Amino acid sequence: MTDNAVVLDEEGYLLNLQDWTPELASQLAKDVDVELTDAHWEIIHLLRDFYNEFEVSPAMRPLVKAVSKKLGAEKGRSIYLMTLFPGSPPKLAAKIAGLPKPANCL
Amino acid sequence: MKHTLIHLNSSPYSSLACKEGLDLALVLATFEQPVDLCLSGAALALLTDNQEPTAEQGKNLHKLLAGLEFYDIENIYIEKNHSWLEDNPTWQGVQPLNGDEWQTMFSQYQQVFRF
């Protein structure tokens, strides 16, 4: 369970983005049965940079494009992101990265 | 597949209209629907740099403009020779159209939404 002082919404996303820390990310990941590796952190930092730059959490297609542009075509693939963040990579990665749920994700 | 034009005509921060228009553009693009944007009137303020909206006004919508490329939204039109443009710094990602091109543009889409 995450620290009681940190408030999450009903889907588990941070309500106050300022509350995010790497330690909290590890805890949030553990809560959803994801063990963070360097490969996960690479995407988490990219996602946080994307949000800081554009103020939006990307859905799958823009996330894939952003990863491809920053980390290369080998990592800019849906299957790669699915192995790191199973189910819905944009939603799960945003949750761990302390960002809002992508508004345009079903 | 319908080609959609979203026409932003409202001030970016005086209501939610501009944000809703941009949100619709992102949703359509996410589902691989071709979508273009055009800006006129009060919405042109979206193009200026160094915007600092208050918490009540919401997100800095200007920042999103540079991220539209990740959604494959590449056509963002404005009307050339608009007097507002002569006095204000303008985001460079827009494509200025002359009066005739601007008028013709609207008939080239299957659907147009105005915000």
Backbone of each chain as ProteinMPNN parsed JSONL, in Angstrom:
{"seq_chain_A": "MTDNAVVLDEEGYLLNLQDWTPELASQLAKDVDVELTDAHWEIIHLLRDFYNEFEVSPAMRPLVKAVSKKLGAEKGRSIYLMTLFPGSPPKLAAKIAGLPKPANCL", "coords_chain_A": {"N_chain_A": [[0.836, -1.202, 0.0], [0.379, 2.29, -0.624], [1.857, 5.246, 0.858], [-0.054, 6.754, 3.419], [-0.281, 9.493, 3.409], [-0.219, 10.28, 0.841], [-2.435, 11.036, -1.697], [-4.585, 9.238, -3.702], [-6.585, 8.895, -6.663], [-9.757, 7.277, -7.409], [-9.004, 5.411, -9.248], [-6.396, 4.997, -8.764], [-4.546, 6.923, -9.516], [-2.271, 9.632, -8.941], [-3.491, 12.375, -7.114], [-2.379, 14.824, -6.523], [0.097, 16.034, -8.366], [2.528, 16.911, -7.523], [3.27, 15.318, -5.46], [4.755, 13.201, -6.303], [7.506, 10.972, -6.162], [10.574, 9.2, -6.845], [10.695, 7.05, -5.089], [8.039, 6.75, -4.388], [7.063, 6.0, -6.854], [8.165, 3.451, -7.107], [6.731, 2.174, -5.125], [4.098, 2.486, -6.056], [4.316, 0.983, -8.359], [4.817, -1.527, -7.297], [2.377, -1.989, -6.111], [0.852, -2.615, -8.295], [1.943, -4.899, -9.167], [4.304, -4.665, -10.66], [7.709, -4.825, -11.215], [10.173, -2.533, -11.052], [12.611, -1.92, -13.485], [15.696, -0.807, -15.044], [14.868, -0.388, -17.641], [12.153, 0.144, -17.352], [12.314, 2.537, -15.904], [13.436, 4.202, -17.78], [11.335, 4.646, -19.54], [9.496, 5.779, -17.797], [10.759, 8.19, -17.055], [10.893, 9.376, -19.556], [8.203, 9.69, -20.062], [7.45, 11.478, -18.043], [8.957, 13.68, -18.806], [7.71, 14.21, -21.234], [5.181, 14.948, -20.354], [5.813, 17.237, -18.866], [6.689, 18.868, -20.899], [4.544, 19.082, -22.739], [2.19, 19.064, -21.321], [0.324, 16.99, -21.282], [-0.802, 13.647, -20.9], [0.338, 11.066, -22.859], [-1.539, 9.02, -25.156], [-1.544, 5.652, -26.547], [-0.52, 5.659, -29.297], [0.796, 8.249, -29.638], [2.612, 7.895, -27.534], [4.172, 5.732, -28.374], [5.339, 6.913, -30.626], [6.797, 8.958, -29.397], [8.586, 7.516, -27.818], [9.959, 6.136, -29.793], [11.175, 8.268, -31.107], [12.843, 9.344, -29.128], [14.218, 7.161, -27.956], [14.753, 5.361, -29.915], [13.881, 3.191, -32.702], [13.701, 0.498, -32.04], [12.801, 0.341, -29.428], [10.573, 1.842, -29.643], [7.993, 0.544, -29.963], [4.834, -1.05, -29.777], [4.751, -3.633, -28.667], [7.053, -3.813, -27.157], [6.598, -1.922, -25.163], [4.37, -3.069, -24.047], [5.421, -5.329, -22.815], [6.77, -4.217, -20.722], [4.891, -2.67, -19.358], [2.217, -4.155, -18.745], [-1.018, -4.785, -20.246], [-2.417, -1.902, -20.486], [-0.121, 0.101, -21.611], [0.118, 3.052, -21.74], [-1.634, 3.909, -19.733], [-0.868, 2.471, -17.412], [1.846, 3.123, -17.149], [1.659, 5.899, -16.886], [0.363, 6.045, -14.458], [2.283, 5.019, -12.664], [4.262, 6.842, -13.103], [3.257, 9.026, -11.905], [1.457, 10.717, -13.151], [-1.446, 12.245, -14.763], [-4.191, 10.148, -15.803], [-4.219, 9.167, -19.192], [-6.373, 11.114, -21.04], [-7.617, 10.417, -23.337], [-7.665, 7.689, -23.476], [-9.36, 4.643, -23.642]], "CA_chain_A": [[0.0, 0.0, 0.0], [1.131, 3.539, -0.645], [1.815, 6.081, 2.056], [-1.384, 7.322, 3.647], [-0.282, 10.937, 3.165], [-0.354, 10.491, -0.597], [-3.837, 10.801, -2.052], [-4.802, 8.714, -5.046], [-7.995, 8.895, -7.046], [-10.363, 5.947, -7.291], [-8.33, 4.473, -10.152], [-5.017, 4.828, -8.339], [-3.658, 7.975, -10.026], [-1.988, 10.696, -7.988], [-4.324, 13.569, -7.236], [-1.46, 15.961, -6.529], [1.274, 15.586, -9.118], [3.741, 17.301, -6.785], [3.578, 14.287, -4.456], [5.515, 12.097, -6.894], [8.943, 10.778, -5.948], [10.967, 7.876, -7.35], [10.327, 6.036, -4.094], [6.599, 6.529, -4.529], [6.88, 5.244, -8.102], [8.46, 2.049, -6.813], [5.609, 1.657, -4.34], [2.938, 2.399, -6.944], [4.559, -0.145, -9.259], [4.644, -2.755, -6.513], [0.938, -2.167, -5.904], [0.242, -3.2, -9.5], [2.741, -6.083, -9.492], [5.367, -4.384, -11.638], [9.011, -4.583, -10.581], [10.809, -1.557, -11.936], [13.994, -2.113, -13.934], [16.195, 0.376, -15.767], [14.041, -0.21, -18.849], [10.926, 0.833, -16.906], [12.646, 3.928, -15.522], [13.681, 4.946, -19.005], [10.019, 5.056, -20.052], [8.888, 6.674, -16.795], [11.369, 9.521, -17.187], [10.461, 9.93, -20.843], [6.799, 10.088, -19.916], [7.403, 12.694, -17.229], [9.462, 14.764, -19.661], [6.651, 14.492, -22.218], [4.119, 15.702, -19.673], [6.335, 18.578, -18.538], [6.836, 19.661, -22.12], [3.3, 19.301, -23.482], [1.079, 19.071, -20.358], [-0.673, 15.967, -21.598], [-0.329, 12.261, -20.842], [0.074, 10.533, -24.198], [-2.148, 7.711, -25.392], [-0.588, 4.672, -27.071], [0.177, 6.052, -30.527], [1.814, 9.281, -29.39], [3.665, 7.369, -26.667], [5.067, 4.941, -29.23], [6.122, 7.847, -31.442], [7.746, 9.674, -28.543], [9.636, 6.563, -27.439], [10.746, 5.887, -30.997], [11.974, 9.452, -31.391], [13.863, 9.568, -28.093], [14.991, 5.976, -27.583], [15.025, 4.535, -31.087], [12.766, 2.404, -33.236], [13.622, -0.817, -31.399], [11.983, 0.477, -28.218], [9.336, 2.528, -30.002], [7.041, -0.439, -30.484], [3.8, -1.396, -28.793], [5.044, -4.896, -27.985], [8.089, -3.538, -26.147], [5.957, -1.226, -24.042], [3.452, -4.022, -23.399], [6.18, -6.239, -21.943], [7.157, -3.468, -19.518], [3.686, -2.202, -18.665], [1.188, -5.017, -19.344], [-2.384, -4.281, -20.284], [-2.427, -0.629, -21.208], [1.107, 0.828, -21.24], [-0.006, 4.485, -21.428], [-2.325, 4.111, -18.45], [-0.085, 1.933, -16.306], [3.081, 3.903, -17.013], [1.289, 7.214, -16.357], [0.04, 5.872, -13.037], [3.542, 4.858, -11.924], [5.026, 8.091, -13.281], [2.615, 10.087, -11.122], [0.822, 11.635, -14.092], [-2.872, 11.961, -14.957], [-4.572, 9.118, -16.77], [-4.443, 9.753, -20.523], [-7.806, 11.381, -21.138], [-8.162, 9.824, -24.541], [-7.544, 6.232, -23.433], [-10.57, 3.995, -23.152]], "C_chain_A": [[0.87, 1.251, 0.0], [0.957, 4.289, 0.668], [0.455, 6.76, 2.2], [-1.442, 8.808, 3.33], [-0.472, 11.249, 1.687], [-1.762, 10.109, -1.028], [-3.934, 10.36, -3.508], [-6.286, 8.83, -5.381], [-8.51, 7.457, -7.035], [-9.728, 4.928, -8.233], [-6.846, 4.323, -9.827], [-4.033, 5.843, -8.895], [-3.475, 9.05, -8.966], [-2.925, 11.879, -8.194], [-3.458, 14.822, -7.287], [-0.143, 15.526, -7.179], [2.579, 15.909, -8.401], [4.156, 16.243, -5.765], [4.534, 13.222, -4.987], [6.996, 12.133, -6.497], [9.317, 9.427, -6.566], [10.589, 6.757, -6.372], [8.835, 5.707, -4.202], [6.32, 5.721, -5.793], [7.116, 3.759, -7.857], [7.305, 1.408, -6.056], [4.359, 1.472, -5.206], [3.086, 1.209, -7.895], [4.327, -1.467, -8.531], [3.163, -3.056, -6.31], [0.251, -2.793, -7.114], [1.116, -4.337, -10.055], [3.725, -5.851, -10.636], [6.652, -4.114, -10.86], [9.837, -3.714, -11.522], [12.267, -1.904, -12.215], [14.452, -0.815, -14.609], [15.341, 0.667, -17.005], [12.73, 0.499, -18.5], [11.214, 2.307, -16.623], [12.868, 4.809, -16.746], [12.353, 5.49, -19.57], [9.358, 6.035, -19.077], [9.456, 8.086, -16.926], [10.969, 10.179, -18.508], [9.034, 10.467, -20.733], [6.673, 11.379, -19.107], [7.943, 13.903, -18.018], [8.39, 15.189, -20.668], [5.562, 15.34, -21.561], [4.592, 17.122, -19.34], [6.401, 19.475, -19.769], [5.489, 20.024, -22.741], [2.05, 19.358, -22.594], [-0.043, 18.124, -20.756], [-0.02, 14.597, -21.433], [-0.652, 11.604, -22.174], [-0.672, 9.212, -24.173], [-1.122, 6.836, -26.119], [0.184, 5.165, -28.299], [1.194, 7.162, -30.289], [2.924, 8.81, -28.462], [4.672, 6.575, -27.489], [5.943, 5.859, -30.075], [7.178, 8.566, -30.615], [8.903, 8.765, -28.145], [10.554, 6.307, -28.632], [11.688, 7.057, -31.281], [13.118, 9.621, -30.403], [14.776, 8.369, -27.866], [15.273, 5.032, -28.74], [13.868, 3.619, -31.443], [12.605, 1.059, -32.538], [12.73, -0.776, -30.15], [10.644, 1.166, -28.522], [8.353, 1.605, -30.675], [6.062, -0.802, -29.377], [4.194, -2.628, -27.984], [6.092, -4.69, -26.898], [7.456, -2.891, -24.918], [5.008, -2.157, -23.298], [4.202, -4.962, -22.46], [6.566, -5.529, -20.643], [5.933, -3.102, -18.667], [2.486, -2.947, -19.246], [-0.204, -4.391, -19.283], [-2.451, -3.041, -21.139], [-1.195, 0.174, -20.819], [0.903, 2.309, -20.937], [-0.646, 4.725, -20.059], [-1.465, 3.653, -17.277], [1.186, 2.751, -16.079], [2.772, 5.294, -16.451], [1.002, 7.127, -14.86], [1.324, 5.804, -12.207], [4.377, 6.142, -11.989], [4.38, 9.272, -12.555], [1.92, 11.127, -11.977], [-0.664, 11.31, -14.221], [-3.074, 10.825, -15.946], [-4.746, 9.779, -18.133], [-5.94, 9.898, -20.769], [-8.429, 10.689, -22.336], [-7.892, 8.333, -24.633], [-8.868, 5.657, -22.955], [-10.238, 3.14, -21.942]], "O_chain_A": [[1.966, 1.259, 0.561], [0.058, 4.015, 1.463], [-0.108, 7.271, 1.232], [-2.508, 9.338, 3.018], [-0.846, 12.366, 1.328], [-2.227, 9.001, -0.759], [-3.432, 11.024, -4.414], [-7.134, 8.86, -4.49], [-7.776, 6.531, -6.688], [-9.89, 3.722, -8.046], [-6.122, 3.611, -10.523], [-2.822, 5.664, -8.77], [-4.388, 9.346, -8.195], [-3.127, 12.33, -9.321], [-3.768, 15.768, -8.01], [0.623, 14.75, -6.607], [3.604, 15.27, -8.636], [5.279, 16.276, -5.263], [5.066, 12.426, -4.213], [7.636, 13.184, -6.501], [8.437, 8.594, -6.784], [10.213, 5.659, -6.783], [8.429, 4.548, -4.118], [5.442, 4.859, -5.802], [6.361, 2.914, -8.338], [6.943, 0.258, -6.304], [3.661, 0.462, -5.114], [2.114, 0.518, -8.198], [3.727, -2.396, -9.07], [2.741, -4.212, -6.331], [-0.798, -3.423, -6.983], [1.042, -4.685, -11.233], [3.947, -6.729, -11.47], [6.677, -3.276, -9.958], [10.156, -4.114, -12.642], [13.05, -2.149, -11.297], [13.689, 0.144, -14.724], [15.125, 1.825, -17.365], [12.255, 1.347, -19.255], [10.471, 3.197, -17.038], [12.537, 5.995, -16.751], [12.272, 6.636, -20.012], [8.733, 7.007, -19.499], [8.708, 9.063, -16.908], [10.736, 11.386, -18.566], [8.71, 11.541, -21.238], [5.886, 12.261, -19.448], [7.427, 15.013, -17.892], [8.193, 16.378, -20.918], [5.087, 16.32, -22.136], [3.849, 18.088, -19.517], [6.195, 20.686, -19.684], [5.307, 21.145, -23.217], [0.964, 19.672, -23.081], [-1.221, 18.434, -20.581], [1.147, 14.403, -21.775], [-1.814, 11.587, -22.58], [-0.467, 8.385, -23.284], [0.031, 7.234, -26.285], [1.412, 5.091, -28.328], [2.347, 7.031, -30.699], [4.06, 9.268, -28.58], [5.881, 6.728, -27.319], [7.14, 5.618, -30.227], [8.307, 8.762, -31.064], [10.059, 9.189, -28.134], [11.777, 6.267, -28.49], [12.847, 6.861, -31.646], [14.227, 9.995, -30.784], [15.969, 8.534, -27.612], [15.953, 4.02, -28.57], [13.005, 3.313, -30.62], [11.494, 0.536, -32.451], [12.005, -1.726, -29.856], [9.701, 1.074, -27.737], [7.928, 1.841, -31.807], [6.418, -0.852, -28.2], [3.999, -2.67, -26.769], [6.027, -5.318, -25.841], [7.745, -3.268, -23.783], [4.853, -2.059, -22.081], [3.671, -5.349, -21.418], [6.675, -6.161, -19.592], [5.945, -3.21, -17.44], [1.812, -2.434, -20.139], [-0.517, -3.591, -18.402], [-2.532, -3.117, -22.364], [-1.212, 0.864, -19.799], [1.464, 2.799, -19.957], [-0.249, 5.629, -19.325], [-1.345, 4.355, -16.273], [1.551, 3.033, -14.938], [3.531, 5.814, -15.633], [1.356, 8.024, -14.095], [1.433, 6.457, -11.169], [5.1, 6.478, -11.051], [4.901, 10.387, -12.591], [1.804, 12.287, -11.581], [-1.097, 10.225, -13.834], [-2.235, 10.575, -16.811], [-5.358, 10.843, -18.225], [-6.684, 8.919, -20.713], [-9.627, 10.408, -22.348], [-7.887, 7.765, -25.726], [-9.434, 6.131, -21.971], [-11.126, 2.504, -21.373]]}, "seq_chain_B": "MKHTLIHLNSSPYSSLACKEGLDLALVLATFEQPVDLCLSGAALALLTDNQEPTAEQGKNLHKLLAGLEFYDIENIYIEKNHSWLEDNPTWQGVQPLNGDEWQTMFSQYQQVFRF", "coords_chain_B": {"N_chain_B": [[-13.391, 7.095, -44.259], [-13.79, 9.845, -42.219], [-12.677, 13.125, -42.75], [-11.708, 15.531, -40.544], [-12.165, 18.894, -39.534], [-11.189, 21.046, -37.013], [-12.216, 23.962, -35.717], [-10.921, 26.476, -33.954], [-12.032, 29.183, -32.169], [-12.337, 30.582, -29.935], [-11.361, 32.377, -26.959], [-8.454, 31.191, -25.318], [-8.468, 30.812, -22.505], [-10.735, 31.872, -21.314], [-12.923, 30.334, -21.29], [-13.903, 26.84, -21.423], [-13.881, 26.109, -24.013], [-11.789, 26.153, -26.008], [-9.991, 24.272, -24.97], [-11.615, 22.018, -25.0], [-11.961, 21.697, -27.727], [-9.345, 21.073, -28.519], [-8.997, 18.739, -27.046], [-10.859, 17.092, -28.329], [-9.637, 16.914, -30.81], [-7.343, 15.445, -30.117], [-8.468, 13.041, -29.3], [-9.729, 12.112, -31.652], [-7.461, 11.847, -33.258], [-6.039, 9.942, -31.838], [-7.516, 7.716, -32.39], [-6.844, 7.347, -34.961], [-8.144, 8.96, -36.81], [-8.204, 11.27, -39.424], [-7.353, 14.592, -38.776], [-7.458, 18.103, -38.823], [-6.51, 21.4, -37.738], [-7.778, 24.734, -37.323], [-7.3, 28.172, -36.592], [-8.819, 31.126, -35.403], [-9.852, 34.529, -34.704], [-10.34, 35.141, -31.222], [-9.007, 32.854, -30.447], [-6.517, 32.922, -31.547], [-4.768, 33.869, -29.707], [-3.764, 31.683, -28.483], [-1.424, 31.074, -29.724], [0.667, 32.603, -28.818], [3.806, 32.985, -27.102], [5.161, 32.199, -23.8], [2.97, 31.897, -22.016], [1.129, 32.033, -19.021], [-1.045, 30.606, -17.493], [-3.404, 30.759, -14.779], [-4.1, 28.631, -11.936], [-6.834, 28.36, -11.889], [-7.473, 28.848, -14.507], [-6.473, 26.678, -15.772], [-4.666, 24.187, -17.715], [-1.612, 24.954, -19.499], [-2.293, 25.618, -22.575], [-0.889, 26.296, -24.808], [1.484, 24.873, -24.734], [0.765, 22.394, -25.647], [0.659, 22.567, -28.386], [3.155, 22.076, -29.618], [3.304, 19.401, -29.153], [1.525, 18.176, -30.829], [2.466, 16.93, -33.063], [3.093, 14.363, -32.332], [0.7, 13.17, -32.344], [0.135, 12.988, -34.928], [-1.07, 15.227, -35.96], [-0.77, 17.567, -38.13], [-1.466, 19.735, -39.689], [-2.155, 22.965, -39.143], [-3.971, 25.696, -39.399], [-4.028, 29.222, -40.083], [-5.432, 32.454, -40.799], [-3.869, 34.343, -43.206], [-2.295, 37.571, -43.036], [-3.773, 38.615, -40.982], [-4.558, 41.167, -38.765], [-3.903, 40.923, -36.085], [-1.769, 39.186, -36.068], [0.372, 40.65, -36.904], [1.272, 42.074, -34.78], [1.99, 40.365, -32.784], [4.003, 37.736, -31.365], [4.211, 34.668, -33.03], [3.468, 31.23, -32.892], [5.469, 28.975, -34.694], [4.54, 26.77, -36.024], [2.278, 26.975, -37.573], [0.246, 27.175, -40.561], [-0.123, 29.739, -42.722], [-2.957, 30.918, -44.514], [-4.224, 32.487, -47.467], [-7.007, 34.779, -48.011], [-8.865, 33.595, -49.841], [-8.027, 30.924, -49.855], [-8.514, 30.294, -47.217], [-11.299, 30.469, -47.051], [-12.034, 28.474, -48.84], [-11.027, 26.249, -47.616], [-12.846, 25.314, -45.656], [-14.773, 23.891, -46.979], [-13.629, 21.549, -47.614], [-13.72, 19.472, -45.902], [-15.246, 16.623, -44.315], [-16.507, 16.952, -41.934], [-16.922, 19.692, -39.704], [-16.018, 21.139, -36.716], [-16.745, 23.666, -34.437], [-15.244, 25.602, -31.924]], "CA_chain_B": [[-12.873, 7.766, -43.068], [-14.114, 11.269, -42.286], [-11.607, 14.077, -42.471], [-12.341, 16.508, -39.653], [-11.518, 20.172, -39.225], [-11.617, 21.648, -35.749], [-12.012, 25.41, -35.829], [-10.862, 27.136, -32.639], [-12.373, 30.586, -32.372], [-12.6, 31.14, -28.603], [-10.204, 32.703, -26.134], [-7.969, 29.94, -24.717], [-8.632, 30.627, -21.066], [-11.943, 32.472, -20.758], [-13.902, 29.246, -21.171], [-13.281, 25.548, -21.714], [-14.11, 25.772, -25.419], [-10.537, 25.848, -26.706], [-9.465, 23.005, -24.446], [-12.472, 20.938, -25.482], [-11.637, 21.498, -29.135], [-8.062, 20.366, -28.596], [-9.23, 17.372, -26.549], [-11.517, 16.332, -29.407], [-8.613, 16.64, -31.825], [-6.474, 14.367, -29.633], [-9.231, 11.791, -29.3], [-9.86, 11.662, -33.043], [-6.147, 11.431, -33.744], [-5.686, 8.7, -31.157], [-8.19, 6.633, -33.089], [-6.361, 7.378, -36.332], [-9.012, 9.737, -37.685], [-7.476, 12.457, -39.878], [-7.916, 15.818, -38.208], [-6.682, 19.328, -38.944], [-6.97, 22.498, -36.882], [-7.592, 26.104, -37.776], [-7.501, 29.128, -35.5], [-9.165, 32.489, -35.791], [-10.414, 35.342, -33.625], [-9.696, 35.136, -29.911], [-8.184, 31.646, -30.286], [-5.146, 33.196, -32.003], [-3.94, 34.098, -28.517], [-3.137, 30.398, -28.158], [-0.142, 30.963, -30.421], [1.711, 33.427, -28.216], [4.702, 32.318, -26.156], [5.226, 32.659, -22.406], [1.667, 31.943, -21.355], [1.171, 31.575, -17.628], [-2.41, 30.531, -16.976], [-3.545, 30.482, -13.355], [-4.653, 27.305, -11.639], [-8.253, 28.38, -12.257], [-7.578, 28.827, -15.975], [-6.148, 25.325, -16.22], [-3.378, 23.859, -18.321], [-1.035, 25.832, -20.511], [-2.668, 24.976, -23.834], [0.145, 26.593, -25.816], [2.487, 23.803, -24.712], [0.285, 21.233, -26.391], [0.842, 22.755, -29.831], [4.374, 21.398, -30.071], [3.133, 17.955, -29.006], [0.535, 17.656, -31.781], [3.129, 16.08, -34.06], [3.055, 12.976, -31.862], [-0.647, 12.678, -32.652], [0.007, 13.11, -36.388], [-1.843, 16.42, -36.323], [0.311, 18.357, -38.728], [-1.982, 20.912, -40.381], [-2.77, 23.955, -38.251], [-4.095, 26.838, -40.305], [-4.514, 30.532, -39.667], [-5.64, 33.314, -41.96], [-2.736, 35.25, -43.439], [-2.569, 39.014, -43.013], [-4.638, 39.015, -39.876], [-3.868, 42.277, -38.094], [-3.386, 40.464, -34.785], [-0.5, 38.487, -36.271], [1.456, 41.607, -37.139], [1.71, 42.671, -33.521], [2.228, 39.364, -31.752], [4.828, 36.593, -31.754], [3.326, 33.571, -33.418], [4.062, 29.892, -32.948], [5.883, 28.791, -36.08], [4.012, 25.539, -36.619], [1.025, 27.199, -38.293], [0.324, 27.433, -42.0], [-1.006, 30.862, -43.056], [-3.689, 30.822, -45.776], [-4.809, 33.766, -47.862], [-8.454, 34.817, -47.797], [-9.562, 32.61, -50.674], [-7.68, 29.575, -49.365], [-9.19, 30.136, -45.92], [-12.718, 30.202, -47.309], [-12.146, 27.185, -49.532], [-10.647, 25.181, -46.681], [-13.965, 24.765, -44.877], [-15.596, 22.975, -47.784], [-12.831, 20.38, -47.951], [-13.794, 18.484, -44.817], [-16.542, 15.967, -44.151], [-17.151, 17.551, -40.767], [-16.222, 20.826, -39.089], [-16.491, 21.474, -35.364], [-16.257, 24.992, -34.036], [-15.188, 25.779, -30.463]], "C_chain_B": [[-13.116, 9.278, -43.193], [-12.896, 12.127, -41.94], [-12.223, 15.254, -41.727], [-11.491, 17.766, -39.523], [-12.079, 20.678, -37.896], [-11.213, 23.117, -35.775], [-12.068, 26.02, -34.423], [-11.041, 28.631, -32.846], [-12.56, 31.311, -31.033], [-11.3, 31.445, -27.878], [-9.751, 31.459, -25.36], [-8.353, 29.737, -23.256], [-9.895, 31.262, -20.483], [-13.077, 31.461, -20.652], [-13.178, 27.943, -21.485], [-13.31, 25.2, -23.195], [-12.831, 25.355, -26.141], [-9.983, 24.488, -26.271], [-10.297, 21.833, -24.96], [-12.208, 20.652, -26.96], [-10.345, 20.721, -29.312], [-8.204, 18.93, -28.108], [-9.881, 16.511, -27.63], [-10.512, 15.973, -30.489], [-7.725, 15.467, -31.397], [-7.2, 13.023, -29.666], [-9.353, 11.248, -30.72], [-8.528, 11.13, -33.565], [-5.715, 10.117, -33.108], [-6.315, 7.499, -31.851], [-7.971, 6.718, -34.604], [-7.335, 8.032, -37.302], [-8.241, 10.988, -38.136], [-8.145, 13.73, -39.382], [-6.933, 16.969, -38.397], [-7.279, 20.377, -38.022], [-6.889, 23.808, -37.64], [-7.971, 27.041, -36.638], [-7.868, 30.481, -36.069], [-9.649, 33.234, -34.55], [-9.618, 35.242, -32.333], [-8.787, 33.93, -29.71], [-6.752, 31.868, -30.757], [-4.203, 33.451, -30.828], [-3.223, 32.825, -28.076], [-1.715, 30.316, -28.7], [0.985, 31.742, -29.752], [2.528, 32.633, -27.199], [4.472, 32.837, -24.732], [3.857, 32.826, -21.754], [1.791, 31.389, -19.935], [-0.235, 31.559, -17.063], [-2.429, 30.217, -15.48], [-4.113, 29.073, -13.173], [-6.117, 27.234, -12.057], [-8.426, 28.281, -13.777], [-7.18, 27.473, -16.561], [-4.793, 25.203, -16.888], [-2.926, 24.914, -19.319], [-1.256, 25.178, -21.881], [-1.641, 25.223, -24.934], [1.17, 25.454, -25.894], [2.067, 22.612, -25.578], [0.57, 21.34, -27.884], [2.053, 21.976, -30.348], [4.247, 19.881, -29.978], [2.188, 17.351, -30.031], [1.172, 16.743, -32.821], [3.092, 14.613, -33.639], [1.688, 12.338, -32.1], [-0.912, 12.71, -34.162], [-0.955, 14.225, -36.785], [-0.828, 17.443, -36.835], [-0.167, 19.63, -39.412], [-2.725, 21.811, -39.405], [-2.777, 25.279, -39.007], [-4.518, 28.11, -39.566], [-4.703, 31.363, -40.931], [-4.489, 34.313, -42.058], [-3.205, 36.71, -43.363], [-3.577, 39.445, -41.958], [-3.894, 40.086, -39.067], [-3.259, 41.86, -36.764], [-1.99, 39.869, -34.939], [0.668, 39.441, -36.444], [2.051, 42.133, -35.837], [2.103, 41.651, -32.456], [3.148, 38.262, -32.254], [3.919, 35.391, -31.987], [4.083, 32.257, -33.456], [4.295, 29.514, -34.406], [5.294, 27.565, -36.766], [2.765, 25.733, -37.449], [1.277, 27.434, -39.787], [-0.639, 28.569, -42.341], [-1.657, 30.664, -44.424], [-4.175, 32.211, -46.156], [-6.34, 33.674, -47.772], [-9.212, 33.765, -48.576], [-9.306, 31.19, -50.172], [-8.408, 29.271, -48.061], [-10.661, 29.776, -46.131], [-12.913, 28.826, -47.939], [-11.918, 26.014, -48.579], [-11.873, 24.517, -46.046], [-14.798, 23.757, -45.67], [-14.862, 21.674, -48.095], [-12.893, 19.274, -46.897], [-15.198, 17.874, -44.737], [-17.282, 16.511, -42.93], [-16.255, 18.637, -40.171], [-16.853, 21.08, -37.73], [-15.902, 22.817, -34.969], [-16.339, 25.138, -32.517], [-14.806, 27.219, -30.137]], "O_chain_B": [[-12.691, 9.903, -44.165], [-12.19, 11.873, -40.963], [-13.149, 15.895, -42.223], [-10.266, 17.704, -39.417], [-13.293, 20.727, -37.696], [-10.033, 23.459, -35.844], [-13.125, 26.071, -33.793], [-10.3, 29.262, -33.6], [-12.896, 32.495, -30.998], [-10.265, 30.839, -28.155], [-10.587, 30.747, -24.804], [-8.543, 28.602, -22.819], [-10.105, 31.198, -19.272], [-14.082, 31.719, -19.99], [-11.982, 27.944, -21.777], [-12.833, 24.14, -23.6], [-12.799, 24.321, -26.809], [-9.568, 23.673, -27.095], [-9.755, 20.785, -25.312], [-12.23, 19.498, -27.388], [-10.258, 19.822, -30.149], [-7.611, 18.012, -28.676], [-9.508, 15.354, -27.825], [-10.531, 14.863, -31.022], [-7.395, 14.603, -32.209], [-6.616, 11.999, -30.018], [-9.111, 10.066, -30.962], [-8.477, 10.094, -34.228], [-5.097, 9.278, -33.763], [-5.736, 6.414, -31.897], [-8.777, 6.242, -35.403], [-7.352, 7.696, -38.486], [-7.682, 11.693, -37.296], [-9.35, 13.919, -39.547], [-5.733, 16.825, -38.162], [-8.421, 20.251, -37.58], [-6.029, 23.977, -38.504], [-8.848, 26.739, -35.828], [-7.314, 30.927, -37.074], [-9.831, 32.642, -33.486], [-8.388, 35.257, -32.342], [-7.881, 33.981, -28.878], [-5.862, 31.092, -30.409], [-2.99, 33.272, -30.942], [-2.206, 32.88, -27.384], [-0.894, 29.561, -28.179], [2.151, 31.55, -30.098], [2.016, 31.737, -26.528], [3.705, 33.772, -24.501], [3.623, 33.79, -21.025], [2.48, 30.396, -19.699], [-0.584, 32.406, -16.241], [-1.568, 29.494, -14.98], [-4.543, 28.424, -14.126], [-6.591, 26.196, -12.519], [-9.398, 27.705, -14.266], [-7.511, 27.162, -17.706], [-3.891, 26.009, -16.657], [-3.725, 25.653, -19.894], [-0.499, 24.297, -22.288], [-1.539, 24.443, -25.88], [1.659, 25.116, -26.972], [2.903, 21.92, -26.16], [0.707, 20.327, -28.569], [1.983, 21.306, -31.378], [4.986, 19.152, -30.639], [2.059, 16.128, -30.099], [0.501, 15.885, -33.395], [3.064, 13.723, -34.487], [1.546, 11.115, -32.06], [-2.037, 12.489, -34.611], [-1.583, 14.158, -37.842], [-0.127, 18.09, -36.058], [0.639, 20.518, -39.689], [-3.792, 21.455, -38.904], [-1.735, 25.897, -39.226], [-5.252, 28.074, -38.578], [-4.194, 31.017, -41.997], [-4.187, 35.031, -41.104], [-4.373, 37.017, -43.603], [-4.16, 40.525, -42.049], [-2.723, 39.909, -38.73], [-2.219, 42.382, -36.361], [-1.137, 40.021, -34.064], [1.815, 39.091, -36.166], [3.197, 42.583, -35.804], [2.502, 42.024, -31.353], [3.091, 37.887, -33.425], [2.982, 35.142, -31.228], [5.194, 32.178, -33.981], [3.422, 29.71, -35.251], [5.523, 27.346, -37.956], [2.23, 24.762, -37.985], [2.365, 27.833, -40.203], [-1.854, 28.386, -42.258], [-0.985, 30.286, -45.383], [-4.5, 33.021, -45.288], [-6.888, 32.609, -47.488], [-10.105, 33.111, -48.037], [-10.219, 30.369, -50.075], [-8.857, 28.149, -47.827], [-11.194, 28.887, -45.468], [-13.853, 28.106, -47.6], [-12.521, 24.948, -48.71], [-11.922, 23.294, -45.916], [-15.444, 22.881, -45.095], [-15.409, 20.796, -48.762], [-12.197, 18.264, -47.001], [-16.195, 18.525, -45.049], [-18.512, 16.532, -42.89], [-15.03, 18.525, -40.137], [-18.071, 21.218, -37.612], [-14.71, 23.066, -35.148], [-17.364, 24.837, -31.905], [-14.704, 27.58, -28.964]]}, "name": "protein", "num_of_chains": 2, "seq": "MTDNAVVLDEEGYLLNLQDWTPELASQLAKDVDVELTDAHWEIIHLLRDFYNEFEVSPAMRPLVKAVSKKLGAEKGRSIYLMTLFPGSPPKLAAKIAGLPKPANCLMKHTLIHLNSSPYSSLACKEGLDLALVLATFEQPVDLCLSGAALALLTDNQEPTAEQGKNLHKLLAGLEFYDIENIYIEKNHSWLEDNPTWQGVQPLNGDEWQTMFSQYQQVFRF"}
